[in-house]
Amino acid sequence: MAVIVIMAMLVAVIARRMVVIMTMVMYVLGLAG
């Protein structure tokens, strides 16, 4: 059960980082383009 919670937390952290990275990429592309 604890493993499932840990995995869920890791997925949430990775998802947040991916959203931040995508937002930064889109912002940079907007400035460049």
GIKAHU-V446562 format. One record per helix or strand of 3 or more residues. SS is the DSSP state (h for helix, s for strand). FROM is the first residue (numbers start at 0). TO is the last residue. Records with the same first field share a line. If there is no record, write none. Layout:
# GIKAHU-V446562
SS->FROM-TO ; FROM-TO
This chain:
# GIKAHU-V446562
h->1-31
